[in-house]
Amino acid sequence: MKRFVTEHLDTVGYPEKDREIILDALDRILGSASASEALDSAVAAYRAKFRINWRDIVALSKRAAGSTGMSEYTANLVFFLCLSRTALDYYRDYGLPEEIFWDGMRDLRYKNEECRLIKGVWGNFVPEWTVLFFRMELFGLGRLQFELTHYNGFYNKGEKYLRPVSNVIKAHIPRDGTPLSPEACDRSFERALEFFGGELGRYPAAMCNSWLLFPENRNMLRPGSNILAFMDRFDIVESGCYGDFEALQSLFDTDEKDPDRLPADSSFRRAYIAYLKRGGMPGWGKGVFFY
């Protein structure tokens, strides 16, 4: 198990310090009879049923964390890394290229970075999201991630239309540290159409629901921004504000809610802080486009 986890960390490109901390946490779990038993139970449960419930994983992970004195977020990450060996078998059984498997597993690295920045520990605090890659409901396809879902409304453009029964490709934007360039997004949307194309029906379409599509962003971004270019792909059909400031985590990499204490190290962050100080609330937008 440790050998595969080490290969996983190397393949996905975890920084050396992250590797050391994660492998040390794995050693601590393997060195504890109670924690090791919980890990073995999680692996066995996933082998028996690939649509495993994330709550089952977290319950076992929490038991291992309690036995070793580590953060449950760290234990979550170690458990997912260990489960990834079985996940690779599932991807192979379904005839999916290993490239898609590894693109999905990179999200573990992204979420580890977010956990370190926001929670102050190495790990994973969003297991309900991560498990979607293990259940093959969410896929990494280059710069973006995608799932197949139903369109939750009505949308017409010319003679093309979407209804609540229409299948659409839903895009997600991982925090991977690379530019959200139009070229990279083009390639991802093309790969998604190829991947899901047979299930999309008469009018293939993509949608996205994200803070990146909040219409107010247009007043805070400079011309030529990659975020603006991403917004311009879509017709923004709905938008609104969140009821709290939790969404700021995605932009500011912190749990901080006080605008005076948010990091202001980019023009977008500074503009967003000014917007918040004027009484604005973090917001979202829902966009759709036909291929």
Buried (B, 14 or more C-beta within 10 A) or exposed (E): BEEBBBEBBEEBEBEEEBBEBBBBBBEBBBEBEEBBBBBBBBBEBBBEEBEBEBEBBBEBBBBBBBBBEBBBBBBBBBBBBBBBBBBBEBBEEEEBEEEBBBBBBBBBBBBBBBBBBBBEBBBBBBBEBBBBBBBBEBBBBBBBBBBBEEBEBEBEEEEEBBEEEBBBBBBBBBBBEEEBEEEBBEBBBEBBBEBBEEEBEEBBBBBBBBBBBBEBBEEBBEEEBBBBBBBEBBEBBEBEEBEEBEBBBBBBBEEBBEBEEBEBEEEBBBBBBEBBEEEBBBBBBBBBBBB
